[in-house]
Amino acid sequence: MSALNSGIARDAAAAEAYQPVFDSLSDLEKELGERGRALSAGEWRPGAPELEPVIEHLAEQVASARRAVGVLQQSQRAERRQLAHDMRVSLGAIAGWAHVLRLEQGGSGNVARAADVLERNVRALAMLVESLQS
């Protein structure tokens, strides 16, 4: 579970790191709304020189937000790959020991049932790992 906890901590850190970008997008949305209202009220003309710096600034903010989202998505994909790898390693160990239990059971019904439960859950978790990666 430490991989899961560290993944959650990384997600929280990533969300905190990108909060300024999300705030900028919110500010951008407000600014665009204000500009649109002013434009529809006839206060500004399309292509007016005073709009050029605003347009450049907004374009830079949008480009920055797109880059930040791309980095965040790449980070999340990497974390999912690492989590899937960590889970596969643990599942392999569990499956191996379930096999050892089955071989060493010596006629005990409880040990056979325990091995069955372990193997069934390993298969279920393996399917979850596969779906995590797709």
C-alpha positions as CSV (number, residue, x, y, z in Angstrom):
1,M,0.0,0.0,0.0
2,S,3.0,2.3,0.3
3,A,3.0,2.7,-3.5
4,L,-0.7,3.8,-3.4
5,N,0.0,6.2,-0.6
6,S,3.0,7.7,-2.3
7,G,0.9,8.0,-5.5
8,I,-1.8,9.9,-3.7
9,A,0.8,12.2,-2.2
10,R,2.3,12.8,-5.6
11,D,-1.1,13.5,-7.0
12,A,-1.7,16.0,-4.2
13,A,1.7,17.6,-4.8
14,A,1.0,17.8,-8.6
15,A,-2.4,19.4,-8.0
16,E,-0.8,21.9,-5.7
17,A,2.0,22.6,-8.2
18,Y,-0.5,23.2,-11.0
19,Q,-3.0,25.2,-8.9
20,P,-1.5,28.5,-10.2
21,V,-2.2,27.3,-13.8
22,F,-5.8,26.4,-12.9
23,D,-6.1,29.8,-11.2
24,S,-4.8,31.5,-14.4
25,L,-7.3,29.6,-16.4
26,S,-10.1,30.8,-14.1
27,D,-8.8,34.4,-14.4
28,L,-8.6,33.9,-18.2
29,E,-12.2,32.8,-18.3
30,K,-13.3,35.8,-16.4
31,E,-11.2,38.2,-18.5
32,L,-12.6,36.7,-21.7
33,G,-16.1,37.1,-20.4
34,E,-15.4,40.7,-19.5
35,R,-13.9,41.3,-22.9
36,G,-16.8,39.6,-24.7
37,R,-19.3,41.8,-22.8
38,A,-17.4,44.9,-23.6
39,L,-17.1,43.9,-27.3
40,S,-20.8,43.2,-27.6
41,A,-21.6,46.5,-25.8
42,G,-19.7,48.3,-28.6
43,E,-17.0,49.5,-26.3
44,W,-14.3,47.7,-28.2
45,R,-13.8,47.1,-31.9
46,P,-12.5,43.8,-33.2
47,G,-8.8,44.2,-34.1
48,A,-8.5,47.3,-32.0
49,P,-4.8,48.0,-31.1
50,E,-5.6,47.9,-27.4
51,L,-6.7,44.3,-27.8
52,E,-3.4,43.0,-29.2
53,P,-1.5,42.8,-25.8
54,V,-4.5,41.2,-24.3
55,I,-4.8,38.6,-27.1
56,E,-1.0,37.9,-26.8
57,H,-1.3,37.5,-23.0
58,L,-4.3,35.2,-23.3
59,A,-2.6,33.1,-26.0
60,E,0.5,32.7,-23.7
61,Q,-1.7,31.6,-20.8
62,V,-3.5,29.1,-22.9
63,A,-0.2,27.7,-24.2
64,S,1.2,27.5,-20.7
65,A,-1.9,25.7,-19.5
66,R,-1.7,23.2,-22.3
67,R,1.9,22.5,-21.5
68,A,1.1,22.1,-17.8
69,V,-1.8,19.7,-18.5
70,G,0.5,17.7,-20.8
71,V,3.1,17.4,-18.1
72,L,0.5,16.4,-15.5
73,Q,-1.0,13.7,-17.9
74,Q,2.5,12.3,-18.6
75,S,3.2,12.2,-14.8
76,Q,-0.1,10.4,-14.2
77,R,0.7,7.8,-16.9
78,A,4.1,7.2,-15.4
79,E,2.6,6.7,-11.9
80,R,0.0,4.3,-13.3
81,R,2.8,2.3,-15.0
82,Q,4.8,2.2,-11.8
83,L,1.8,1.2,-9.7
84,A,0.9,-1.6,-12.2
85,H,4.5,-2.8,-12.0
86,D,4.6,-2.8,-8.2
87,M,1.3,-4.6,-8.1
88,R,2.5,-7.3,-10.5
89,V,5.6,-7.9,-8.4
90,S,3.4,-8.5,-5.3
91,L,0.9,-10.6,-7.2
92,G,3.7,-12.8,-8.5
93,A,4.9,-13.4,-4.9
94,I,1.4,-14.2,-3.7
95,A,0.8,-16.5,-6.6
96,G,4.1,-18.3,-6.0
97,W,3.4,-18.9,-2.3
98,A,-0.2,-20.0,-3.1
99,H,1.4,-22.6,-5.4
100,V,3.8,-23.7,-2.6
101,L,0.9,-24.0,-0.3
102,R,-0.9,-26.2,-2.7
103,L,2.1,-28.5,-3.2
104,E,2.8,-28.7,0.6
105,Q,-0.8,-29.0,1.7
106,G,-0.5,-32.6,3.0
107,G,-4.2,-33.3,2.7
108,S,-5.4,-30.3,4.7
109,G,-8.7,-29.0,3.4
110,N,-8.2,-25.5,4.9
111,V,-4.8,-25.1,3.2
112,A,-6.3,-26.1,-0.2
113,R,-9.2,-23.6,0.3
114,A,-6.7,-20.9,1.3
115,A,-4.6,-21.6,-1.9
116,D,-7.8,-21.5,-4.0
117,V,-8.8,-18.1,-2.5
118,L,-5.3,-16.7,-3.0
119,E,-5.1,-17.8,-6.6
120,R,-8.6,-16.5,-7.4
121,N,-7.8,-13.1,-5.9
122,V,-4.5,-13.0,-7.7
123,R,-6.3,-13.5,-11.0
124,A,-8.9,-10.8,-10.1
125,L,-6.2,-8.3,-9.1
126,A,-4.2,-9.1,-12.3
127,M,-7.2,-8.2,-14.3
128,L,-7.5,-4.9,-12.4
129,V,-3.8,-4.2,-13.1
130,E,-4.4,-4.8,-16.8
131,S,-7.4,-2.4,-16.8
132,L,-5.3,0.2,-15.0
133,Q,-2.8,0.2,-17.8
134,S,-5.4,0.5,-20.6
